[in-house]
Amino acid sequence: KAGVTQTPRYLIKTRGQQVTLSCSPISGHRSVSWYQQTPGQGLQFLFEYFSETQRNKGNFPGRFSGRQFSNSRSEMNVSTLELGDSALYLCASSPDNEQFFGPGTRLTVL
Amino acid sequence: GIQVEQSPPDLILQEGANSTLRCNFSDSVNNLQWFHQNPWGQLINLFYIPSGTKQNGRLSATTVATERYSLLYISSSQTTDSGVYFCAVEDGGTSYGKLTFGQGTILTVHP
């Protein structure tokens, strides 16, 4: 089975712009979770989707949003980018409890 | 929310040495996973181990759920074992898909 894929792998944006990141889960996995990793805060949970419904959300401002499509692919969007949004964004898919991670999207905000 | 503490924060070994990494958590868990983060940032699954003991080659893990800790053992370490090791848990409530990560253990193996 193909693993979790994320696109793009690298992204450079400027403050105030918005960005959309994409995640394709492992075939058959219906749950997709998103995480942000920064040197200062470590790995933090953003949100989780299952069958197109957001079931859980972390402590991030409303500028961070996401959605899931009927084929389980997920996107996350960050609007009005700030310098502090520079991070590695990881998504994970799960068939039940165990999560499998993609390679991540490294976002740099200038 | 649930707290996860990993120790030690840093570990330096000579090739061939054995090591034990510890993960303490503050509440009951549905899920506990160990990951190795490679230099490119991808989290590689090592173990899914909410309880019990598992072994995979030179690596093994034990979780004692009643005492709220997990241990990752690395035997005969190799330079390729270098990197950051994370423990992550999902608490026993309605934390759908939410893993809480420890701060990681940075392992450096010298030849």
Backbone of each chain as ProteinMPNN parsed JSONL, in Angstrom:
{"seq_chain_A": "KAGVTQTPRYLIKTRGQQVTLSCSPISGHRSVSWYQQTPGQGLQFLFEYFSETQRNKGNFPGRFSGRQFSNSRSEMNVSTLELGDSALYLCASSPDNEQFFGPGTRLTVL", "coords_chain_A": {"N_chain_A": [[0.844, -1.199, 0.0], [0.449, 2.224, -0.746], [2.0, 4.909, 1.063], [1.136, 7.621, 3.337], [0.655, 10.631, 1.659], [1.836, 13.946, 1.13], [1.331, 17.181, -0.116], [2.252, 20.547, -1.046], [5.763, 19.635, -0.702], [7.532, 21.544, 0.162], [7.26, 25.007, 0.903], [7.153, 28.458, 0.407], [6.049, 31.441, 1.714], [4.723, 34.779, 2.119], [4.148, 37.07, 4.817], [0.732, 37.558, 5.698], [-0.316, 36.319, 3.476], [-2.241, 33.457, 2.289], [-2.413, 29.864, 2.689], [-2.71, 26.57, 1.378], [-2.605, 23.232, 2.261], [-2.165, 19.826, 1.347], [-3.276, 16.47, 1.944], [-3.088, 13.064, 1.384], [-4.519, 10.173, 2.477], [-3.573, 6.822, 3.574], [-4.855, 4.208, 1.605], [-8.136, 3.26, 2.387], [-8.056, 4.201, 4.967], [-9.891, 6.226, 7.133], [-9.67, 8.267, 8.902], [-8.068, 11.339, 9.398], [-5.479, 13.209, 10.732], [-3.97, 16.313, 11.704], [-0.884, 17.964, 12.383], [1.301, 20.388, 13.873], [4.706, 21.143, 13.844], [7.162, 22.771, 15.603], [10.341, 24.212, 16.571], [10.174, 25.412, 19.1], [7.685, 24.745, 20.309], [7.313, 22.081, 19.855], [5.617, 19.089, 18.792], [2.334, 19.624, 17.927], [-1.148, 19.097, 18.102], [-3.483, 19.795, 15.58], [-6.086, 19.378, 14.206], [-8.638, 16.809, 13.661], [-10.157, 14.718, 11.269], [-12.908, 12.721, 10.274], [-14.651, 10.761, 8.098], [-15.463, 13.069, 6.681], [-16.116, 14.824, 8.703], [-15.227, 17.079, 11.252], [-13.87, 15.933, 14.126], [-12.35, 16.589, 16.283], [-10.414, 19.205, 17.719], [-7.535, 21.186, 18.087], [-5.759, 23.65, 20.111], [-5.624, 26.118, 18.421], [-5.657, 29.226, 16.602], [-8.52, 30.6, 14.793], [-7.606, 31.048, 12.259], [-6.527, 28.803, 11.275], [-7.734, 26.155, 9.492], [-9.591, 23.34, 8.239], [-10.524, 20.61, 6.059], [-12.241, 17.665, 4.94], [-12.553, 15.422, 2.275], [-14.871, 13.349, 0.358], [-13.403, 11.177, -0.487], [-11.642, 10.789, 1.502], [-9.318, 12.285, 1.39], [-7.564, 15.142, 2.646], [-7.461, 18.625, 3.373], [-5.653, 21.399, 4.696], [-5.923, 24.775, 5.689], [-4.325, 27.86, 6.075], [-4.883, 31.073, 6.926], [-4.032, 34.56, 6.469], [-1.155, 34.622, 7.027], [1.38, 34.397, 9.545], [4.677, 35.171, 10.849], [5.27, 33.312, 12.803], [3.981, 31.048, 11.966], [5.626, 29.531, 10.514], [6.75, 26.334, 10.034], [6.908, 22.723, 10.334], [4.444, 20.883, 8.874], [2.528, 18.166, 9.57], [0.663, 15.381, 8.479], [-1.438, 12.677, 9.414], [-2.737, 9.413, 8.912], [-5.271, 7.059, 9.849], [-6.525, 3.79, 10.506], [-7.835, 2.948, 12.705], [-6.829, 3.21, 15.737], [-3.978, 3.415, 15.633], [-1.651, 5.662, 14.254], [-0.35, 6.806, 11.135], [2.194, 8.532, 9.597], [2.69, 11.151, 7.171], [5.256, 12.597, 4.975], [5.401, 15.278, 5.495], [4.924, 18.874, 5.17], [6.993, 21.535, 4.687], [6.738, 24.71, 5.748], [7.647, 27.976, 5.17], [7.478, 31.228, 6.321], [7.914, 34.434, 5.244]], "CA_chain_A": [[0.0, 0.0, 0.0], [1.176, 3.48, -0.718], [1.908, 5.581, 2.344], [0.49, 8.925, 3.364], [1.371, 11.611, 0.851], [1.52, 15.341, 1.401], [1.817, 18.132, -1.105], [3.612, 20.37, -1.535], [6.713, 19.285, 0.34], [8.137, 22.789, 0.648], [6.459, 26.153, 0.532], [7.595, 29.739, 0.958], [5.002, 32.444, 1.587], [4.99, 36.013, 2.846], [3.145, 37.42, 5.828], [-0.533, 38.048, 5.179], [-0.869, 35.423, 2.456], [-2.849, 32.235, 2.799], [-1.8, 28.671, 2.13], [-3.48, 25.33, 1.468], [-1.774, 22.03, 2.241], [-2.975, 18.663, 1.018], [-2.863, 15.188, 2.53], [-3.813, 11.886, 0.902], [-4.27, 9.101, 3.446], [-3.422, 5.441, 3.105], [-6.123, 3.686, 1.107], [-8.947, 2.581, 3.392], [-8.046, 4.936, 6.234], [-10.917, 7.261, 7.078], [-9.334, 9.34, 9.845], [-6.87, 12.126, 9.087], [-5.125, 14.194, 11.759], [-2.939, 17.28, 11.325], [-0.018, 18.423, 13.475], [2.301, 21.41, 13.582], [5.937, 20.954, 14.604], [8.093, 23.89, 15.657], [11.39, 23.963, 17.574], [9.805, 25.901, 20.424], [6.48, 24.114, 20.858], [7.265, 20.651, 19.588], [4.526, 18.594, 17.945], [1.044, 19.988, 18.485], [-2.321, 18.644, 17.359], [-4.319, 20.843, 14.997], [-7.452, 18.849, 14.14], [-8.83, 15.465, 13.135], [-11.357, 14.52, 10.477], [-13.343, 11.341, 10.033], [-15.836, 10.77, 7.233], [-15.763, 14.456, 6.315], [-16.528, 15.586, 9.887], [-14.177, 17.384, 12.22], [-14.253, 15.369, 15.413], [-11.513, 17.087, 17.362], [-9.676, 20.395, 17.332], [-6.552, 21.638, 19.062], [-5.813, 25.046, 20.542], [-5.058, 27.011, 17.419], [-6.627, 30.271, 16.231], [-9.428, 30.304, 13.704], [-6.926, 31.152, 10.948], [-6.219, 27.425, 10.875], [-8.964, 25.423, 9.215], [-9.357, 22.161, 7.425], [-11.697, 19.895, 5.591], [-11.975, 16.337, 4.399], [-13.403, 15.108, 1.141], [-15.505, 12.028, 0.431], [-12.405, 10.128, -0.717], [-10.797, 10.869, 2.703], [-8.247, 13.289, 1.275], [-7.821, 16.279, 3.52], [-6.697, 19.854, 3.179], [-5.717, 22.392, 5.744], [-5.721, 26.121, 5.2], [-3.921, 28.876, 7.048], [-5.083, 32.393, 6.344], [-3.302, 35.688, 7.067], [0.038, 33.996, 7.596], [2.275, 35.124, 10.431], [6.011, 34.574, 10.87], [5.241, 32.169, 13.71], [3.362, 29.875, 11.336], [6.692, 28.743, 9.901], [6.752, 25.063, 10.763], [6.675, 21.496, 9.584], [3.061, 20.45, 9.05], [2.455, 16.724, 9.355], [-0.639, 14.756, 8.585], [-1.403, 11.252, 9.72], [-3.995, 8.722, 8.695], [-5.457, 5.956, 10.791], [-7.675, 2.916, 10.283], [-8.508, 2.812, 14.002], [-6.089, 4.035, 16.694], [-2.597, 3.675, 15.26], [-1.521, 6.706, 13.236], [0.766, 6.685, 10.194], [2.464, 9.907, 9.196], [3.269, 11.507, 5.9], [6.584, 13.2, 5.041], [5.309, 16.655, 5.969], [5.113, 20.068, 4.342], [7.769, 22.536, 5.431], [6.266, 26.045, 5.387], [8.445, 29.114, 5.63], [6.781, 32.497, 6.138], [8.909, 35.518, 5.255]], "C_chain_A": [[0.868, 1.232, 0.0], [0.973, 4.137, 0.64], [1.119, 6.869, 2.256], [1.317, 9.896, 2.513], [0.897, 13.014, 1.192], [2.103, 16.206, 0.301], [1.425, 19.546, -0.72], [4.547, 19.972, -0.402], [7.357, 20.524, 0.957], [7.341, 23.955, 0.086], [7.038, 27.395, 1.186], [6.51, 30.761, 0.668], [5.438, 33.698, 2.331], [3.845, 36.286, 3.819], [1.89, 37.961, 5.172], [-1.144, 37.172, 4.117], [-1.591, 34.26, 3.116], [-2.249, 31.049, 2.089], [-2.737, 27.481, 2.325], [-2.541, 24.15, 1.31], [-2.687, 20.819, 2.037], [-2.386, 17.391, 1.593], [-3.732, 14.081, 1.944], [-3.499, 10.711, 1.82], [-3.986, 7.766, 2.77], [-4.803, 4.932, 2.702], [-6.857, 2.911, 2.2], [-8.979, 3.264, 4.744], [-9.024, 6.106, 6.135], [-10.633, 8.44, 8.006], [-8.047, 10.02, 9.401], [-6.676, 13.165, 10.184], [-4.01, 15.081, 11.23], [-2.189, 17.756, 12.557], [0.928, 19.503, 12.956], [3.528, 21.117, 14.445], [6.827, 22.173, 14.475], [9.157, 23.6, 16.704], [10.966, 24.373, 18.979], [8.671, 25.146, 21.079], [6.407, 22.614, 20.626], [6.124, 20.3, 18.644], [3.202, 18.875, 18.622], [-0.082, 19.605, 17.54], [-3.135, 19.833, 16.866], [-5.78, 20.424, 14.96], [-7.466, 17.464, 13.532], [-10.16, 15.407, 12.398], [-11.626, 13.044, 10.275], [-14.628, 11.421, 9.238], [-16.359, 12.188, 7.038], [-16.194, 15.341, 7.487], [-15.319, 15.849, 10.782], [-14.624, 16.875, 13.583], [-13.481, 15.983, 16.577], [-10.691, 18.25, 16.846], [-8.729, 20.775, 18.451], [-6.699, 23.125, 19.346], [-5.081, 25.96, 19.575], [-6.105, 28.045, 17.037], [-7.436, 29.865, 15.012], [-8.815, 30.456, 12.324], [-6.565, 29.764, 10.395], [-7.539, 26.682, 10.674], [-8.632, 24.221, 8.342], [-10.661, 21.621, 6.895], [-11.263, 18.533, 5.083], [-12.995, 16.05, 3.32], [-13.929, 13.674, 1.242], [-14.527, 10.888, 0.178], [-11.36, 10.086, 0.407], [-9.591, 11.788, 2.571], [-8.608, 14.507, 2.102], [-6.958, 17.462, 3.109], [-6.746, 20.669, 4.454], [-5.324, 23.746, 5.164], [-5.275, 27.017, 6.351], [-4.06, 30.219, 6.362], [-4.245, 33.425, 7.097], [-2.05, 35.185, 7.788], [0.858, 34.953, 8.452], [3.636, 34.412, 10.432], [6.044, 33.308, 11.714], [4.577, 30.932, 13.149], [4.4, 29.037, 10.6], [6.876, 27.465, 10.71], [6.747, 23.921, 9.777], [5.25, 21.044, 9.895], [2.968, 18.988, 8.629], [1.001, 16.278, 9.378], [-0.441, 13.265, 8.809], [-2.745, 10.644, 9.387], [-4.048, 7.49, 9.592], [-6.666, 5.117, 10.395], [-8.481, 2.716, 11.571], [-7.808, 3.714, 15.01], [-4.694, 4.397, 16.219], [-2.53, 4.67, 14.112], [-0.237, 6.512, 12.429], [0.971, 8.047, 9.544], [3.024, 10.028, 7.783], [4.603, 12.207, 6.084], [6.57, 14.658, 5.493], [5.436, 17.699, 4.878], [5.847, 21.091, 5.184], [7.396, 23.914, 4.908], [7.181, 27.093, 6.001], [7.673, 30.384, 5.308], [7.802, 33.623, 6.295], [8.245, 36.873, 5.5]], "O_chain_A": [[1.9, 1.279, 0.668], [-0.06, 3.962, 1.286], [0.509, 7.171, 1.23], [2.539, 9.961, 2.646], [-0.273, 13.24, 1.499], [3.226, 15.988, -0.154], [0.367, 19.742, -0.122], [4.137, 19.979, 0.759], [7.685, 20.535, 2.144], [6.825, 23.91, -1.03], [7.373, 27.388, 2.371], [6.096, 30.931, -0.479], [6.411, 33.674, 3.085], [2.73, 35.791, 3.653], [1.962, 38.726, 4.211], [-2.346, 37.249, 3.863], [-1.559, 34.099, 4.336], [-1.648, 31.188, 1.023], [-3.462, 27.404, 3.316], [-1.777, 24.073, 0.348], [-3.829, 20.799, 2.496], [-1.17, 17.246, 1.715], [-4.959, 14.149, 1.999], [-2.344, 10.3, 1.931], [-4.142, 7.613, 1.558], [-5.795, 5.198, 3.381], [-6.29, 2.031, 2.849], [-9.826, 2.952, 5.581], [-8.989, 6.878, 5.177], [-11.277, 9.484, 7.908], [-7.063, 9.36, 9.069], [-7.598, 13.908, 10.52], [-3.202, 14.652, 10.406], [-2.768, 17.931, 13.629], [1.3, 19.529, 11.783], [3.399, 20.87, 15.644], [7.203, 22.564, 13.369], [8.914, 22.827, 17.63], [11.367, 23.735, 19.952], [8.693, 24.929, 22.29], [5.517, 21.95, 21.157], [5.719, 21.107, 17.807], [2.961, 18.431, 19.745], [0.026, 19.773, 16.326], [-3.438, 20.755, 17.624], [-6.621, 21.044, 15.611], [-6.476, 16.995, 12.971], [-11.159, 15.971, 12.843], [-10.711, 12.234, 10.126], [-15.585, 12.072, 9.655], [-17.547, 12.459, 7.212], [-16.595, 16.486, 7.281], [-14.503, 14.961, 11.033], [-15.631, 17.329, 14.127], [-13.916, 15.901, 17.726], [-10.313, 18.282, 15.674], [-9.082, 20.695, 19.627], [-7.638, 23.773, 18.884], [-4.028, 26.508, 19.903], [-7.304, 27.782, 17.133], [-7.093, 28.923, 14.297], [-9.414, 30.051, 11.328], [-6.333, 29.598, 9.198], [-8.358, 26.598, 11.59], [-7.539, 24.11, 7.788], [-11.746, 22.098, 7.229], [-10.084, 18.284, 4.832], [-14.168, 16.4, 3.449], [-13.496, 12.894, 2.09], [-14.785, 9.754, 0.581], [-10.326, 9.43, 0.279], [-8.906, 12.042, 3.562], [-9.778, 14.863, 2.248], [-5.865, 17.3, 2.567], [-7.729, 20.644, 5.194], [-4.494, 23.834, 4.259], [-5.798, 26.928, 7.462], [-3.429, 30.471, 5.335], [-3.807, 33.184, 8.222], [-1.921, 35.316, 9.006], [1.01, 36.135, 8.141], [3.746, 33.238, 10.077], [6.749, 32.352, 11.391], [4.601, 29.875, 13.779], [4.088, 27.95, 10.114], [7.125, 27.508, 11.915], [6.605, 24.106, 8.569], [4.898, 20.847, 11.059], [3.283, 18.623, 7.496], [0.209, 16.744, 10.197], [0.581, 12.684, 8.442], [-3.782, 11.285, 9.561], [-3.025, 6.96, 10.026], [-7.702, 5.652, 10.0], [-9.659, 2.361, 11.528], [-8.166, 4.886, 15.125], [-4.259, 5.538, 16.372], [-3.253, 4.545, 13.123], [0.803, 6.115, 12.955], [0.035, 8.639, 9.007], [3.721, 9.147, 7.281], [5.049, 12.398, 7.216], [7.615, 15.211, 5.837], [5.982, 17.44, 3.806], [5.388, 21.471, 6.261], [7.698, 24.253, 3.763], [7.446, 27.083, 7.203], [7.262, 30.598, 4.167], [8.46, 33.75, 7.327], [8.927, 37.896, 5.541]]}, "seq_chain_B": "GIQVEQSPPDLILQEGANSTLRCNFSDSVNNLQWFHQNPWGQLINLFYIPSGTKQNGRLSATTVATERYSLLYISSSQTTDSGVYFCAVEDGGTSYGKLTFGQGTILTVHP", "coords_chain_B": {"N_chain_B": [[-5.187, 18.705, 30.085], [-3.734, 15.548, 29.005], [-0.436, 14.797, 30.117], [2.848, 14.297, 28.858], [5.968, 13.007, 29.445], [9.305, 12.66, 28.514], [12.35, 10.908, 28.958], [15.916, 10.232, 28.831], [16.459, 13.727, 27.887], [18.555, 14.022, 26.091], [20.877, 11.764, 24.633], [23.912, 10.174, 24.358], [25.794, 7.809, 22.697], [28.165, 5.123, 22.191], [28.683, 3.214, 19.278], [27.192, 0.041, 19.307], [26.45, -0.003, 21.951], [23.854, -0.362, 24.463], [20.556, 1.014, 25.125], [18.011, 2.721, 27.048], [14.968, 4.296, 26.737], [12.604, 6.433, 28.247], [9.115, 6.979, 28.857], [6.767, 8.809, 30.464], [3.367, 9.147, 31.38], [0.384, 10.991, 32.194], [-2.22, 10.094, 32.546], [-4.838, 7.641, 31.925], [-4.576, 5.741, 28.876], [-5.63, 5.29, 25.434], [-4.083, 4.747, 23.335], [-0.696, 4.321, 22.555], [2.208, 5.286, 21.065], [5.48, 4.81, 19.684], [7.866, 6.697, 17.959], [10.366, 7.309, 15.446], [12.013, 10.066, 14.345], [13.095, 10.939, 11.223], [15.979, 12.485, 9.548], [14.797, 14.13, 7.653], [12.412, 14.788, 8.638], [10.217, 13.085, 8.699], [8.007, 11.044, 10.546], [8.635, 7.919, 11.701], [6.99, 4.94, 12.246], [7.539, 3.033, 15.118], [6.561, 1.409, 17.259], [3.257, 0.417, 18.123], [1.8, 0.47, 21.077], [-0.161, 0.284, 23.444], [-0.277, -1.257, 25.715], [1.583, -3.894, 27.331], [4.276, -5.886, 25.85], [6.495, -5.637, 23.095], [8.56, -6.696, 20.375], [10.933, -5.848, 17.874], [13.291, -6.78, 15.955], [16.28, -5.265, 16.815], [15.052, -3.55, 18.495], [12.829, -3.049, 21.217], [9.816, -2.717, 23.152], [8.041, -1.758, 26.079], [5.017, -1.291, 27.748], [3.603, -0.262, 30.715], [0.626, 0.078, 31.608], [-0.901, 0.478, 33.91], [0.849, 1.701, 35.618], [1.516, 3.866, 34.214], [3.678, 4.303, 32.338], [6.094, 3.906, 29.7], [8.653, 2.067, 28.062], [11.362, 2.203, 25.812], [13.594, 0.088, 24.321], [16.815, -0.04, 22.967], [19.024, -2.089, 21.46], [22.47, -2.959, 20.893], [23.336, -0.577, 19.473], [23.389, 1.369, 16.438], [24.924, 3.661, 14.111], [22.982, 4.576, 12.445], [20.761, 4.638, 14.034], [20.633, 7.067, 15.168], [18.972, 10.153, 15.909], [15.746, 11.642, 16.574], [13.606, 10.47, 19.055], [10.254, 9.91, 19.668], [7.6, 9.669, 21.982], [4.138, 9.165, 21.973], [0.789, 9.74, 22.964], [-2.689, 8.872, 23.11], [-5.343, 9.985, 24.913], [-7.672, 8.407, 27.221], [-10.228, 9.393, 26.888], [-12.552, 11.227, 24.884], [-10.709, 11.785, 22.79], [-10.493, 11.921, 19.904], [-8.33, 10.898, 17.442], [-6.278, 12.496, 18.378], [-3.053, 12.787, 19.139], [-0.888, 13.258, 21.825], [2.272, 14.493, 22.184], [5.474, 13.709, 23.619], [8.44, 15.622, 24.472], [10.554, 14.505, 23.236], [13.504, 12.427, 22.759], [16.786, 13.017, 22.027], [18.911, 11.119, 20.263], [22.247, 10.278, 19.825], [24.515, 8.391, 18.104], [27.754, 7.406, 18.103], [30.392, 6.334, 15.886]], "CA_chain_B": [[-5.004, 17.564, 29.209], [-2.732, 14.567, 29.41], [0.951, 15.239, 30.042], [3.781, 13.249, 28.458], [7.352, 13.39, 29.727], [10.292, 11.708, 28.046], [13.694, 11.05, 29.502], [16.522, 11.552, 29.01], [16.287, 14.6, 26.726], [19.661, 13.76, 25.184], [21.6, 10.538, 24.932], [25.047, 9.976, 23.45], [26.277, 6.427, 22.847], [29.079, 4.536, 21.225], [28.091, 2.117, 18.506], [27.221, -1.243, 20.007], [25.903, 0.121, 23.3], [22.4, -0.502, 24.639], [19.968, 2.187, 25.759], [16.603, 2.673, 27.433], [14.29, 5.586, 26.716], [11.414, 6.321, 29.095], [7.985, 7.867, 28.592], [5.764, 8.829, 31.529], [2.149, 9.863, 31.013], [-0.317, 11.401, 33.413], [-3.59, 9.591, 32.644], [-5.023, 6.404, 31.166], [-4.448, 5.973, 27.441], [-6.151, 4.328, 24.461], [-3.085, 4.541, 22.296], [0.645, 4.81, 22.82], [3.079, 4.966, 19.946], [6.846, 5.293, 19.643], [8.28, 7.1, 16.617], [11.709, 7.824, 15.191], [11.913, 11.101, 13.314], [14.304, 10.923, 10.4], [16.527, 13.846, 9.337], [13.933, 14.91, 6.759], [11.234, 15.181, 9.399], [9.141, 12.112, 8.721], [7.88, 10.2, 11.73], [8.607, 6.505, 11.351], [6.378, 4.139, 13.315], [8.335, 1.961, 15.707], [5.653, 0.52, 17.971], [1.946, 0.771, 18.643], [1.907, -0.375, 22.267], [-0.872, 0.837, 24.602], [0.037, -2.085, 26.874], [2.326, -5.109, 27.005], [5.645, -5.866, 25.352], [6.684, -6.019, 21.701], [9.953, -6.646, 19.922], [11.139, -5.796, 16.435], [14.737, -6.739, 15.73], [17.073, -4.747, 17.953], [14.208, -2.671, 19.297], [11.693, -3.608, 21.927], [9.115, -1.723, 23.955], [7.143, -2.25, 27.119], [4.151, -0.289, 28.365], [2.895, -0.68, 31.924], [-0.439, 1.08, 31.598], [-1.375, 0.738, 35.273], [1.816, 2.593, 36.262], [1.609, 5.04, 33.343], [4.962, 4.552, 31.709], [6.516, 3.023, 28.63], [10.09, 2.036, 27.856], [11.856, 1.759, 24.507], [14.948, -0.447, 24.442], [17.581, -0.17, 21.726], [20.215, -2.887, 21.741], [23.537, -2.946, 19.884], [22.999, 0.615, 18.692], [24.123, 1.668, 15.212], [24.894, 5.101, 13.818], [21.696, 4.879, 11.78], [19.729, 4.821, 15.055], [20.648, 8.477, 15.587], [17.773, 10.92, 15.563], [14.86, 11.986, 17.686], [12.6, 9.461, 19.365], [9.074, 10.485, 20.306], [6.501, 8.901, 22.52], [2.899, 9.916, 21.807], [-0.346, 9.032, 23.539], [-4.059, 9.367, 22.96], [-5.913, 9.69, 26.224], [-8.771, 7.461, 27.248], [-11.524, 10.051, 26.724], [-12.999, 11.411, 23.492], [-9.649, 12.516, 22.082], [-10.411, 11.317, 18.578], [-7.24, 11.235, 16.554], [-5.351, 13.478, 18.94], [-1.887, 12.302, 19.849], [-0.092, 14.226, 22.584], [3.664, 14.057, 22.07], [6.515, 14.172, 24.514], [9.406, 16.544, 23.848], [11.513, 13.718, 22.471], [14.87, 12.123, 23.199], [17.725, 13.123, 20.914], [19.917, 10.068, 20.384], [23.408, 10.375, 18.944], [25.352, 7.203, 18.188], [29.059, 7.636, 17.462], [31.036, 5.096, 15.421]], "C_chain_B": [[-3.896, 16.651, 29.701], [-1.329, 15.134, 29.214], [1.844, 14.055, 29.701], [5.201, 13.764, 28.693], [8.29, 12.278, 29.275], [11.634, 11.989, 28.699], [14.597, 9.956, 28.957], [16.263, 12.435, 27.792], [17.363, 14.376, 25.664], [20.397, 12.51, 25.625], [22.695, 10.354, 23.888], [25.648, 8.616, 23.741], [27.386, 6.132, 21.853], [28.352, 3.406, 20.517], [28.252, 0.807, 19.276], [26.637, -1.205, 21.405], [24.389, -0.081, 23.278], [21.858, 0.745, 25.316], [18.505, 1.939, 26.079], [16.052, 4.085, 27.472], [12.972, 5.409, 27.465], [10.375, 7.358, 28.712], [7.001, 7.724, 29.745], [4.551, 9.623, 31.063], [1.229, 9.975, 32.22], [-1.717, 10.817, 33.567], [-3.696, 8.304, 31.83], [-5.05, 6.715, 29.67], [-5.114, 4.874, 26.623], [-5.067, 3.875, 23.499], [-1.754, 5.065, 22.814], [1.517, 4.359, 21.673], [4.474, 5.535, 20.186], [7.198, 5.559, 18.181], [9.762, 7.463, 16.613], [11.553, 8.859, 14.08], [13.21, 11.136, 12.518], [14.783, 12.344, 10.101], [15.662, 14.718, 8.435], [12.599, 15.242, 7.42], [10.129, 14.152, 9.468], [9.18, 11.283, 9.99], [7.696, 8.752, 11.286], [8.024, 5.73, 12.523], [7.339, 3.058, 13.803], [7.422, 0.938, 16.364], [4.322, 1.214, 18.242], [1.77, -0.116, 19.861], [1.196, 0.271, 23.459], [-0.696, 0.004, 25.872], [0.869, -3.273, 26.397], [3.714, -4.857, 26.473], [5.675, -6.322, 23.903], [8.167, -5.922, 21.368], [9.983, -6.622, 18.409], [12.637, -5.653, 16.199], [15.479, -6.296, 16.977], [16.255, -3.853, 18.881], [13.131, -3.474, 20.003], [11.071, -2.511, 22.77], [8.209, -2.417, 24.942], [6.327, -1.091, 27.635], [3.462, -0.924, 29.56], [1.809, 0.355, 32.159], [-0.886, 1.449, 33.016], [-0.436, 1.686, 36.012], [2.158, 3.784, 35.373], [3.025, 5.338, 32.863], [5.205, 3.525, 30.605], [8.026, 3.16, 28.462], [10.398, 1.548, 26.449], [13.307, 1.338, 24.69], [15.59, -0.526, 23.053], [18.853, -0.94, 22.077], [21.19, -2.782, 20.572], [23.358, -1.769, 18.927], [23.939, 0.805, 17.501], [24.007, 3.158, 14.919], [23.576, 5.505, 13.164], [20.544, 5.007, 12.777], [19.663, 6.281, 15.524], [19.391, 9.185, 15.115], [16.955, 11.199, 16.801], [13.789, 10.911, 17.824], [11.465, 10.116, 20.147], [8.157, 9.393, 20.819], [5.256, 9.766, 22.36], [1.744, 9.077, 22.318], [-1.652, 9.691, 23.144], [-4.778, 8.996, 24.239], [-7.201, 8.884, 26.098], [-10.15, 8.075, 27.1], [-11.917, 10.137, 25.27], [-11.975, 12.213, 22.713], [-9.44, 11.927, 20.693], [-9.217, 11.848, 17.81], [-6.234, 12.22, 17.088], [-4.245, 12.769, 19.708], [-1.219, 13.472, 20.557], [1.331, 13.684, 22.66], [4.497, 14.535, 23.261], [7.475, 15.073, 23.751], [10.51, 15.811, 23.098], [12.829, 13.472, 23.188], [15.754, 12.181, 21.965], [18.849, 12.114, 21.136], [21.023, 10.287, 19.359], [24.273, 9.14, 19.18], [26.633, 7.462, 17.408], [29.681, 6.31, 17.042], [32.228, 4.731, 16.302]], "O_chain_B": [[-3.212, 16.945, 30.682], [-1.074, 15.863, 28.256], [1.63, 12.945, 30.189], [5.579, 14.825, 28.198], [8.096, 11.109, 29.609], [12.002, 13.136, 28.956], [14.121, 8.864, 28.648], [15.876, 11.915, 26.746], [17.101, 14.525, 24.471], [20.527, 12.228, 26.816], [22.433, 10.377, 22.686], [25.974, 8.301, 24.886], [27.526, 6.793, 20.824], [27.505, 2.731, 21.103], [29.316, 0.515, 19.822], [26.355, -2.252, 21.99], [23.739, 0.014, 22.236], [22.595, 1.456, 25.999], [17.849, 1.085, 25.484], [16.593, 4.96, 28.148], [12.307, 4.381, 27.342], [10.707, 8.469, 28.297], [6.464, 6.641, 29.977], [4.699, 10.662, 30.418], [1.287, 9.163, 33.144], [-2.35, 11.014, 34.603], [-2.756, 7.924, 31.131], [-5.481, 7.788, 29.248], [-5.169, 3.712, 27.026], [-5.121, 2.784, 22.932], [-1.693, 6.125, 23.437], [1.556, 3.173, 21.345], [4.636, 6.588, 20.802], [6.881, 4.77, 17.291], [10.328, 7.865, 17.63], [11.026, 8.561, 13.009], [14.289, 11.337, 13.076], [14.065, 13.305, 10.374], [15.794, 15.942, 8.462], [11.754, 15.906, 6.82], [9.181, 14.329, 10.232], [10.246, 10.872, 10.451], [6.736, 8.41, 10.595], [8.498, 5.844, 13.653], [7.877, 2.279, 13.017], [7.496, -0.255, 16.066], [4.26, 2.406, 18.542], [1.607, -1.328, 19.719], [1.852, 0.752, 24.382], [-0.935, 0.494, 26.976], [0.863, -3.614, 25.215], [4.265, -3.766, 26.619], [4.979, -7.263, 23.52], [8.92, -5.172, 21.991], [9.18, -7.275, 17.742], [13.182, -4.55, 16.238], [15.326, -6.876, 18.052], [16.735, -3.451, 19.94], [12.595, -4.442, 19.465], [11.71, -1.502, 23.067], [7.683, -3.501, 24.69], [6.868, -0.025, 27.929], [2.825, -1.972, 29.45], [2.03, 1.372, 32.817], [-1.211, 2.605, 33.285], [-0.86, 2.396, 36.925], [2.992, 4.614, 35.734], [3.508, 6.466, 32.964], [4.615, 2.445, 30.581], [8.598, 4.227, 28.688], [9.781, 0.605, 25.954], [14.141, 2.116, 25.151], [14.985, -1.013, 22.098], [19.656, -0.49, 22.893], [20.798, -2.55, 19.429], [23.242, -1.955, 17.716], [25.116, 0.45, 17.552], [23.104, 3.831, 15.417], [23.117, 6.637, 13.315], [19.456, 5.442, 12.4], [18.716, 6.668, 16.21], [18.824, 8.863, 14.07], [17.415, 11.017, 17.929], [13.158, 10.502, 16.849], [11.69, 10.787, 21.155], [7.965, 8.353, 20.19], [5.312, 10.975, 22.586], [1.714, 7.86, 22.134], [-1.717, 10.891, 22.88], [-4.82, 7.824, 24.613], [-7.741, 8.71, 25.006], [-11.151, 7.361, 27.177], [-11.645, 9.217, 24.498], [-12.314, 13.198, 22.056], [-8.341, 11.49, 20.353], [-9.089, 13.046, 17.555], [-5.412, 12.735, 16.33], [-4.471, 12.223, 20.788], [-1.011, 14.535, 19.972], [1.567, 12.572, 23.133], [4.261, 15.603, 23.825], [7.343, 15.262, 22.542], [11.312, 16.435, 22.402], [13.213, 14.207, 24.097], [15.508, 11.487, 20.979], [19.634, 12.238, 22.075], [20.757, 10.459, 18.169], [24.707, 8.874, 20.301], [26.6, 7.707, 16.203], [29.534, 5.296, 17.724], [32.889, 3.721, 16.059]]}, "name": "protein", "num_of_chains": 2, "seq": "KAGVTQTPRYLIKTRGQQVTLSCSPISGHRSVSWYQQTPGQGLQFLFEYFSETQRNKGNFPGRFSGRQFSNSRSEMNVSTLELGDSALYLCASSPDNEQFFGPGTRLTVLGIQVEQSPPDLILQEGANSTLRCNFSDSVNNLQWFHQNPWGQLINLFYIPSGTKQNGRLSATTVATERYSLLYISSSQTTDSGVYFCAVEDGGTSYGKLTFGQGTILTVHP"}
